[in-house]
């Protein structure tokens, strides 16, 4: 009987550990995806600001970021330099990421 209880405890501990690792992995993937959305949005806005592609810079950033499932929180232009902040809901929290893009100095 004691061996059964010990085995059940080991199985429960392994299940809890696996669930924790899965949640941490999902958060890491979501963070990388959010960073990619911010990078792509900033690049799209900078391209539109420079005239390399047609469109309104912040509208282009919103379109590109939406393909990643992210929403534009802020889009600022300083000449040809675009700074974009995006967010996404991850369960009960909202994660944000920012990126800047423009011509080299």
Backbone as a printed PyTorch tensor [residue, N CA C, xyz], in Angstrom:
tensor([[[  0.8150,  -1.1910,   0.0000],
         [  0.0000,   0.0000,   0.0000],
         [  0.8670,   1.2660,   0.0000]],

        [[  1.9370,   1.2590,   0.7670],
         [  2.8040,   2.4300,   0.8310],
         [  3.4860,   2.6750,  -0.4990]],

        [[  3.8120,   1.6100,  -1.2040],
         [  4.4410,   1.7430,  -2.5250],
         [  3.4970,   2.3700,  -3.5370]],

        [[  2.2120,   2.0650,  -3.4380],
         [  1.2170,   2.6400,  -4.3460],
         [  1.0850,   4.1320,  -4.1150]],

        [[  1.0640,   4.5520,  -2.8760],
         [  0.9540,   5.9740,  -2.5280],
         [  2.2050,   6.7140,  -2.9970]],

        [[  3.3610,   6.1270,  -2.8210],
         [  4.6090,   6.7560,  -3.2590],
         [  4.6360,   6.8830,  -4.7780]],

        [[  4.2060,   5.8470,  -5.4780],
         [  4.1830,   5.8940,  -6.9450],
         [  3.2040,   6.9600,  -7.4280]],

        [[  2.0540,   7.0650,  -6.7890],
         [  1.0790,   8.0900,  -7.1680],
         [  1.6530,   9.4910,  -6.9200]],

        [[  2.3830,   9.6520,  -5.8580],
         [  3.0220,  10.9410,  -5.5600],
         [  4.0640,  11.3070,  -6.6030]],

        [[  4.8580,  10.3350,  -7.0200],
         [  5.8770,  10.5780,  -8.0430],
         [  5.2250,  10.9400,  -9.3740]],

        [[  4.1550,  10.2420,  -9.7420],
         [  3.4470,  10.5410, -10.9830],
         [  2.8380,  11.9420, -10.9270]],

        [[  2.2390,  12.3120,  -9.8000],
         [  1.6430,  13.6470,  -9.6560],
         [  2.7130,  14.7280,  -9.7350]],

        [[  3.8530,  14.5160,  -9.1130],
         [  4.9380,  15.4980,  -9.1620],
         [  5.4660,  15.6420, -10.5870]],

        [[  5.5950,  14.5510, -11.3040],
         [  6.0660,  14.6070, -12.6930],
         [  5.0600,  15.3380, -13.5760]],

        [[  3.7750,  15.1120, -13.3390],
         [  2.7420,  15.8050, -14.1200],
         [  2.7740,  17.3030, -13.8520]],

        [[  2.9280,  17.6980, -12.5970],
         [  3.0220,  19.1250, -12.2610],
         [  4.2580,  19.7660, -12.8790]],

        [[  5.3660,  19.0830, -12.8320],
         [  6.5940,  19.6020, -13.4250],
         [  6.4510,  19.7380, -14.9390]],

        [[  5.8600,  18.7520, -15.5780],
         [  5.6480,  18.8130, -17.0330],
         [  4.7310,  19.9650, -17.4040]],

        [[  3.6820,  20.1860, -16.6460],
         [  2.7580,  21.2900, -16.9260],
         [  3.4720,  22.6320, -16.7710]],

        [[  4.2970,  22.7590, -15.7630],
         [  5.0520,  23.9990, -15.5660],
         [  6.0140,  24.2740, -16.7070]],

        [[  6.6940,  23.2560, -17.1740],
         [  7.6230,  23.4060, -18.3000],
         [  6.8580,  23.7650, -19.5730]],

        [[  5.6860,  23.1730, -19.7650],
         [  4.8820,  23.4800, -20.9490],
         [  4.4130,  24.9290, -20.9300]],

        [[  3.9900,  25.4230, -19.7860],
         [  3.5490,  26.8150, -19.6710],
         [  4.7200,  27.7670, -19.9160]],

        [[  5.8740,  27.4720, -19.3540],
         [  7.0540,  28.3200, -19.5710],
         [  7.4630,  28.3160, -21.0430]],

        [[  7.3900,  27.1790, -21.6870],
         [  7.7170,  27.0950, -23.1140],
         [  6.7460,  27.8890, -23.9700]],

        [[  5.4680,  27.8080, -23.6420],
         [  4.4610,  28.5730, -24.3900],
         [  4.6800,  30.0700, -24.2170]],

        [[  5.0460,  30.5000, -23.0300],
         [  5.3140,  31.9220, -22.7950],
         [  6.5410,  32.3860, -23.5770]],

        [[  7.5490,  31.5530, -23.6610],
         [  8.7490,  31.9050, -24.4240],
         [  8.4390,  32.0350, -25.9130]],

        [[  7.6450,  31.1170, -26.4290],
         [  7.2590,  31.1780, -27.8410],
         [  6.4330,  32.4330, -28.1100]],

        [[  5.4880,  32.7410, -27.2300],
         [  4.6530,  33.9360, -27.3970],
         [  5.5000,  35.2070, -27.3370]],

        [[  6.4960,  35.2250, -26.4720],
         [  7.3810,  36.3830, -26.3830],
         [  8.1800,  36.6000, -27.6640]],

        [[  8.6870,  35.5240, -28.2320],
         [  9.4340,  35.6370, -29.4870],
         [  8.5250,  36.0650, -30.6350]],

        [[  7.3150,  35.5570, -30.6470],
         [  6.3610,  35.9320, -31.6930],
         [  5.9870,  37.4070, -31.5720]],

        [[  5.8280,  37.8860, -30.3440],
         [  5.5020,  39.2860, -30.1160],
         [  6.6610,  40.1880, -30.5270]],

        [[  7.8800,  39.7810, -30.2270],
         [  9.0510,  40.5580, -30.6440],
         [  9.1520,  40.6090, -32.1650]],

        [[  8.8420,  39.5000, -32.8210],
         [  8.8620,  39.4770, -34.2880],
         [  7.7910,  40.4040, -34.8570]],

        [[  6.6260,  40.4530, -34.2170],
         [  5.5560,  41.3440, -34.6720],
         [  5.9810,  42.8030, -34.5510]],

        [[  6.6430,  43.1440, -33.4550],
         [  7.1180,  44.5220, -33.2710],
         [  8.1920,  44.8580, -34.3050]],

        [[  9.1270,  43.9470, -34.5360],
         [ 10.1810,  44.1750, -35.5290],
         [  9.5990,  44.3670, -36.9250]],

        [[  8.7120,  43.4700, -37.3110],
         [  8.1240,  43.5460, -38.6510],
         [  7.2850,  44.8070, -38.8170]],

        [[  6.5530,  45.1770, -37.7720],
         [  5.7460,  46.3950, -37.8270],
         [  6.6040,  47.6390, -37.9640]],

        [[  7.6940,  47.6970, -37.2090],
         [  8.5870,  48.8520, -37.2880],
         [  9.2510,  48.9350, -38.6620]],

        [[  9.6670,  47.7980, -39.2000],
         [ 10.2720,  47.7990, -40.5330],
         [  9.2720,  48.2440, -41.5980]],

        [[  8.0300,  47.7760, -41.4810],
         [  6.9990,  48.1710, -42.4520],
         [  6.7260,  49.6750, -42.3680]],

        [[  6.6570,  50.2070, -41.1570],
         [  6.4020,  51.6410, -40.9920],
         [  7.5730,  52.4600, -41.5350]],

        [[  8.7920,  52.0250, -41.2750],
         [  9.9670,  52.7500, -41.7640],
         [ 10.0330,  52.6950, -43.2920]],

        [[  9.7000,  51.5580, -43.8760],
         [  9.6760,  51.4510, -45.3370],
         [  8.6430,  52.3880, -45.9440]],

        [[  7.4610,  52.4580, -45.3310],
         [  6.4200,  53.3530, -45.8370],
         [  6.8200,  54.8150, -45.6540]],

        [[  7.4820,  55.1340, -44.5440],
         [  7.9130,  56.5140, -44.3000],
         [  8.9730,  56.9480, -45.3080]],

        [[  9.8270,  56.0110, -45.7290],
         [ 10.8830,  56.3460, -46.6880],
         [ 10.3820,  56.3630, -48.1270]],

        [[  9.1780,  55.8380, -48.3480],
         [  8.6390,  55.7740, -49.6990],
         [  8.9960,  54.4920, -50.4320]],

        [[  9.6560,  53.5710, -49.7510],
         [ 10.0360,  52.3040, -50.3820],
         [  8.8090,  51.4620, -50.7190]],

        [[  7.7690,  51.5910, -49.9080],
         [  6.4930,  50.9200, -50.1750],
         [  5.3830,  51.9480, -50.0240]],

        [[  4.2860,  51.7730, -50.7290],
         [  3.1880,  52.7440, -50.6090],
         [  2.4020,  52.5490, -49.3180]],

        [[  1.7430,  53.5950, -48.8780],
         [  0.8530,  53.4920, -47.7230],
         [  1.2380,  54.4220, -46.6010]],

        [[  0.3520,  54.4960, -45.6300],
         [  0.5660,  55.2910, -44.4200],
         [  1.3940,  54.4360, -43.4630]],

        [[  2.4990,  54.9670, -42.9430],
         [  3.4120,  54.1400, -42.1290],
         [  2.7520,  53.3710, -40.9840]],

        [[  1.9700,  54.0400, -40.1620],
         [  1.3830,  53.3430, -39.0130],
         [  0.2900,  52.3590, -39.4240]],

        [[ -0.3890,  52.6400, -40.5310],
         [ -1.3680,  51.6830, -41.0440],
         [ -0.6680,  50.4180, -41.5360]],

        [[  0.4700,  50.5860, -42.2000],
         [  1.2500,  49.4290, -42.6680],
         [  1.7310,  48.6120, -41.4630]],

        [[  2.1910,  49.3130, -40.4220],
         [  2.6550,  48.6060, -39.2200],
         [  1.5190,  47.8000, -38.5960]],

        [[  0.3280,  48.3780, -38.5530],
         [ -0.8200,  47.6740, -37.9770],
         [ -1.1940,  46.4440, -38.8040]],

        [[ -1.1420,  46.5730, -40.1250],
         [ -1.4690,  45.4370, -40.9920],
         [ -0.4920,  44.2880, -40.7820]],

        [[  0.7910,  44.6180, -40.7650],
         [  1.8160,  43.5750, -40.6170],
         [  1.7460,  42.9410, -39.2360]],

        [[  1.6150,  43.7490, -38.1950],
         [  1.5560,  43.2200, -36.8290],
         [  0.3310,  42.3410, -36.6190]],

        [[ -0.7620,  42.6720, -37.2930],
         [ -1.9820,  41.8710, -37.1510],
         [ -1.7920,  40.4640, -37.6910]],

        [[ -0.9050,  40.2830, -38.6540],
         [ -0.6610,  38.9320, -39.1720],
         [ -0.0220,  38.0360, -38.1130]],

        [[  0.5990,  38.6360, -37.1010],
         [  1.1860,  37.8890, -35.9890],
         [  0.1990,  37.7460, -34.8290]],

        [[ -0.9940,  38.3450, -34.9830],
         [ -1.9790,  38.3140, -33.9090],
         [ -1.7590,  39.4010, -32.8760]],

        [[ -0.9370,  40.3860, -33.2040],
         [ -0.6350,  41.4680, -32.2700],
         [ -1.4140,  42.7270, -32.6450]],

        [[ -1.5630,  43.5990, -31.6770],
         [ -2.2940,  44.8450, -31.8560],
         [ -1.3410,  46.0080, -31.6050]],

        [[ -1.4270,  47.0510, -32.4300],
         [ -0.5630,  48.2270, -32.2590],
         [ -1.0170,  49.0270, -31.0400]],

        [[ -0.1060,  49.2720, -30.1280],
         [ -0.3710,  50.1320, -28.9780],
         [  0.0990,  51.5510, -29.2580]],

        [[  1.2550,  51.6710, -29.9180],
         [  1.8060,  52.9860, -30.2420],
         [  2.6320,  52.8830, -31.5130]],

        [[  2.5900,  53.9610, -32.2920],
         [  3.3900,  54.0380, -33.5110],
         [  3.8420,  55.4850, -33.6390]],

        [[  5.1430,  55.7070, -33.5170],
         [  5.7060,  57.0520, -33.5690],
         [  6.7140,  57.1420, -34.6960]],

        [[  6.6700,  58.2520, -35.4110],
         [  7.6320,  58.5080, -36.4790],
         [  8.4510,  59.7330, -36.1230]],

        [[  9.7580,  59.5850, -36.2750],
         [ 10.6870,  60.7060, -36.1030],
         [ 11.4890,  60.7750, -37.3980]],

        [[ 10.9620,  61.5160, -38.3490],
         [ 11.5770,  61.5280, -39.6750],
         [ 11.3450,  60.1870, -40.3400]],

        [[ 12.4150,  59.4670, -40.6250],
         [ 12.3100,  58.1530, -41.2560],
         [ 12.4360,  57.0140, -40.2480]],

        [[ 12.5440,  57.3410, -38.9760],
         [ 12.7020,  56.3210, -37.9310],
         [ 11.3400,  56.0370, -37.3050]],

        [[ 10.9460,  54.7790, -37.3240],
         [  9.6550,  54.3580, -36.7740],
         [  9.8760,  53.5700, -35.4880]],

        [[  9.0900,  53.8880, -34.4730],
         [  9.0760,  53.1380, -33.2240],
         [  7.6760,  52.5780, -33.0400]],

        [[  7.5780,  51.2780, -32.9300],
         [  6.2830,  50.6030, -32.8520],
         [  6.2260,  49.7770, -31.5720]],

        [[  5.1040,  49.8810, -30.8670],
         [  4.8450,  49.0580, -29.6900],
         [  3.5990,  48.2330, -29.9710]],

        [[  3.7120,  46.9290, -29.7680],
         [  2.5860,  46.0250, -30.0040],
         [  2.2680,  45.2630, -28.7220]],

        [[  1.0550,  44.7370, -28.6640],
         [  0.6620,  43.9500, -27.4920],
         [ -0.1980,  42.7770, -27.9220]],

        [[ -0.2750,  41.8080, -27.0280],
         [ -1.1280,  40.6360, -27.2360],
         [ -1.5550,  40.1380, -25.8570]],

        [[ -2.7940,  39.6520, -25.7720],
         [ -3.2970,  39.0840, -24.5220],
         [ -2.8290,  37.6430, -24.3960]],

        [[ -2.2430,  37.3470, -23.2580],
         [ -1.8120,  35.9770, -22.9540],
         [ -2.5110,  35.5580, -21.6710]],

        [[ -3.6900,  35.0120, -21.8220],
         [ -4.4670,  34.6400, -20.6420],
         [ -4.8680,  35.8850, -19.8800]],

        [[ -4.5270,  35.9500, -18.6020],
         [ -4.9400,  37.1030, -17.7960],
         [ -4.0250,  38.3270, -17.9210]],

        [[ -2.9220,  38.2140, -18.6300],
         [ -1.9790,  39.3330, -18.7430],
         [ -1.8610,  39.8080, -20.1840]],

        [[ -1.4030,  41.0390, -20.3330],
         [ -1.1290,  41.6070, -21.6550],
         [  0.3750,  41.7940, -21.7740]],

        [[  0.9610,  41.2140, -22.8080],
         [  2.3960,  41.3470, -23.0420],
         [  2.6270,  42.4080, -24.1050]],

        [[  3.7110,  43.1860, -23.9590],
         [  4.0550,  44.2320, -24.9140],
         [  5.4930,  44.0700, -25.3720]],

        [[  5.7340,  44.5440, -26.5960],
         [  7.0940,  44.5770, -27.1330],
         [  7.2100,  45.8150, -28.0140]],

        [[  8.4040,  46.3920, -28.0550],
         [  8.6630,  47.5700, -28.8750],
         [  9.8490,  47.3050, -29.7860]],

        [[  9.8490,  47.9930, -30.9320],
         [ 10.9650,  47.8960, -31.8690],
         [ 11.1030,  49.2280, -32.6020]],

        [[ 12.3140,  49.4730, -33.0490],
         [ 12.6310,  50.6820, -33.8080],
         [ 13.2960,  50.3000, -35.0980]],

        [[ 12.9710,  51.0280, -36.1620],
         [ 13.5860,  50.7470, -37.4580],
         [ 13.7150,  52.0400, -38.2340]],

        [[ 14.7070,  52.0840, -39.0870],
         [ 14.9260,  53.2470, -39.9320],
         [ 16.2580,  53.1030, -40.6640]],

        [[ 16.6200,  54.1420, -41.3850],
         [ 17.8920,  54.0690, -42.1290],
         [ 19.0760,  54.0770, -41.1630]],

        [[ 20.2150,  53.5690, -41.6000],
         [ 21.3980,  53.5910, -40.7340],
         [ 21.8560,  55.0320, -40.5050]],

        [[ 22.5160,  55.2450, -39.3750],
         [ 22.9750,  56.6230, -39.0700],
         [ 24.0100,  57.1370, -40.0320]]])
